[in-house]
């Protein structure tokens, strides 16, 4: 069992930066790939970024490449998402997720994740 709690969201102006955190409980955090997703009002939940268990590999949606950085601290059971140069289009609820340990599907796929946080709202004003 893994419980995830996101924090760090808020209301910022366009061009600002935010760092989201996702604190995990449970013994399997360090062995799981972690992902960030986001969902804007009336839209589907979309992949944002992912990081492998030992942080060897990271991946980003095109919308975040060059602006977002995903990282993790396994000693603290925490995964982070640094977001820079935020435009209003980044407004959404951001969710972190823990991938299934035996998933064979792509990490872009929501179904490959087993545990989800409650989300944190990010609002970027113009």
C-alpha positions in Angstrom: 0.0 0.0 0.0 1.3 3.5 -0.9 -0.4 6.7 0.1 0.5 9.9 -1.8 0.0 13.5 -0.6 0.7 16.3 -3.0 1.5 19.9 -1.9 3.0 23.1 -3.3 0.2 24.2 -5.7 -1.3 27.6 -5.6 -2.2 30.8 -7.6 0.7 32.4 -9.4 1.1 34.8 -12.3 2.3 33.8 -15.7 6.0 33.4 -15.9 6.3 32.3 -12.3 7.7 29.0 -11.0 6.3 26.4 -8.6 7.7 23.3 -7.1 5.2 20.5 -6.3 6.0 17.8 -3.8 4.5 14.4 -3.4 5.1 12.7 -0.1 4.7 8.9 -0.1 4.1 6.4 2.7 4.8 2.7 2.3 7.8 0.5 1.9 7.7 0.2 -1.9 8.1 3.8 -2.9 11.8 3.5 -3.7 11.1 0.6 -6.1 8.4 2.3 -8.1 8.4 4.5 -11.1 6.6 7.7 -10.2 4.6 10.0 -12.4 2.9 13.3 -12.5 -0.3 13.9 -14.3 -2.6 16.9 -14.6 -6.3 17.5 -15.4 -7.7 20.8 -16.5 -11.5 21.5 -16.1 -13.5 19.5 -18.7 -10.4 17.7 -20.0 -8.9 14.3 -19.6 -6.1 13.6 -17.2 -2.8 13.9 -19.1 0.7 12.7 -18.5 3.2 15.3 -17.4 6.4 13.5 -16.3 7.8 10.3 -15.0 10.9 9.1 -13.2 12.2 5.6 -12.7 12.8 4.2 -9.2 16.5 5.0 -9.1 16.0 8.3 -11.1 18.1 6.9 -13.9 15.5 7.8 -16.5 13.0 10.7 -16.8 10.5 11.6 -19.4 8.3 14.6 -20.1 5.2 15.5 -22.1 6.1 17.9 -24.9 4.3 20.7 -23.1 6.7 20.5 -20.2 10.0 19.8 -21.9 12.6 22.4 -21.1 10.4 23.9 -18.3 9.6 21.0 -16.0 12.0 18.9 -14.0 10.9 15.8 -12.1 13.1 14.5 -9.4 12.9 12.2 -6.3 14.5 11.7 -2.9 14.1 8.1 -1.9 15.5 8.8 1.5 12.6 11.2 2.1 10.0 9.1 0.1 9.2 12.2 -1.9 9.0 13.1 -5.6 9.1 16.6 -6.9 8.0 18.5 -10.0 9.7 21.8 -10.6 7.8 24.0 -13.0 9.2 27.1 -14.5 7.9 29.8 -16.9 4.3 28.9 -16.2 1.7 30.1 -18.8 -2.0 30.1 -18.0 -2.4 26.9 -20.0 -0.6 25.0 -17.2 -3.6 25.6 -15.0 -4.9 22.2 -13.7 -5.1 19.9 -10.8 -1.8 18.1 -10.6 -1.6 14.5 -9.4 1.3 12.2 -8.5 1.0 8.5 -9.0 2.9 5.4 -8.2 3.3 2.9 -11.0 2.4 -0.7 -10.6 5.5 -2.7 -9.9 4.8 -5.3 -12.6 3.2 -3.0 -15.2 3.9 -3.9 -18.8 2.2 -0.9 -20.3 3.6 2.5 -21.1 4.2 4.9 -18.3 2.1 7.4 -20.3 -0.9 5.2 -19.6 -3.0 6.1 -16.5 -3.8 2.4 -16.1 -0.2 1.5 -15.4 -0.3 3.4 -12.1 -1.6 1.8 -9.0 -1.8 4.6 -6.5 -2.9 8.2 -6.8 -2.8 11.3 -4.7 -5.7 13.6 -4.1 -4.2 16.3 -6.3 -3.0 19.9 -5.8 -4.5 22.9 -7.7 -2.2 25.0 -9.8 -3.7 28.2 -11.2 -1.7 30.5 -13.4 -3.2 33.9 -14.0 -2.4 36.0 -17.1 
